[in-house]
Amino acid sequence: MSFFSSWMKAIFVIALLFPLHSETALSPSQYIRRIAPECDVYKGRLHLCTREWNPICATNGQTYSNPCVFCSEKIDFDGKFDFVRYGEC
């Protein structure tokens, strides 16, 4: 009976720890998420952006819906604001 009990304890502990491990393992690295989008790519097609949701927080305190929208506005305003991080402000 103790062998069964030991296995049940081990499975219980693994079941408790797996969600914590899987959430952190699947999230993008913080190093990658701090790299600013390359705005030179969007110079030829300003304001022709998709409606995807990949928010960017800028130094002006505004959240832009994706890198294309962020870069289009930044180019329009002659770079008066800059990239802070991916995600909402």
C-alpha positions in Angstrom: 0.0 0.0 0.0 2.9 2.4 0.7 4.2 2.0 -2.9 0.8 3.1 -4.3 0.6 6.0 -1.8 4.1 7.2 -2.8 3.1 7.1 -6.5 -0.1 9.0 -5.8 1.9 11.7 -3.9 4.4 12.0 -6.8 1.6 12.3 -9.4 -0.1 14.9 -7.2 3.0 17.1 -6.9 3.7 16.8 -10.6 0.1 17.8 -11.4 0.4 20.9 -9.1 3.8 22.0 -10.6 3.1 21.4 -14.3 0.8 24.4 -14.9 3.4 26.7 -13.3 6.2 25.3 -15.4 4.2 25.3 -18.7 3.1 28.9 -18.3 6.7 30.2 -17.9 8.1 27.8 -20.5 5.7 29.0 -23.2 5.9 32.7 -22.6 8.3 34.7 -24.8 11.6 35.7 -23.4 11.7 39.2 -21.8 14.9 39.9 -23.8 13.1 39.4 -27.1 10.1 41.4 -26.1 12.2 44.5 -25.4 13.6 44.9 -28.9 11.9 47.8 -30.7 10.2 47.2 -34.0 12.2 48.1 -37.2 10.3 51.1 -38.5 12.2 51.4 -41.8 10.2 48.5 -43.1 7.0 50.5 -42.9 8.2 53.8 -44.6 6.9 52.8 -48.0 3.5 51.8 -46.7 2.5 54.3 -44.0 -1.0 53.6 -42.5 -1.6 50.5 -44.6 -1.6 48.3 -41.5 -3.5 45.1 -40.6 -5.8 45.0 -37.7 -3.8 42.4 -35.7 -3.5 43.0 -31.9 0.1 43.0 -30.8 0.1 46.1 -28.6 3.1 48.4 -28.1 3.5 51.0 -25.4 5.2 54.2 -26.4 6.9 57.0 -24.4 4.0 59.3 -25.0 1.8 56.9 -22.8 -0.3 55.7 -25.7 -0.9 52.1 -26.6 -0.6 51.3 -30.4 -2.3 48.2 -31.7 0.7 46.7 -33.6 4.2 47.6 -34.8 2.8 49.0 -38.1 0.5 51.5 -36.4 3.3 52.4 -34.0 5.8 53.0 -36.7 3.4 54.9 -39.0 2.5 57.3 -36.1 6.2 57.7 -35.1 7.2 58.5 -38.7 4.3 61.0 -39.0 5.4 62.8 -35.8 9.1 62.8 -36.7 10.1 60.4 -34.0 8.9 62.6 -31.0 8.1 59.4 -29.1 9.8 56.1 -28.8 9.3 52.4 -28.0 8.9 51.4 -24.3 7.8 47.8 -24.5 5.4 45.3 -26.1 2.1 45.2 -24.2 -0.4 47.8 -23.1 0.7 50.9 -21.3 
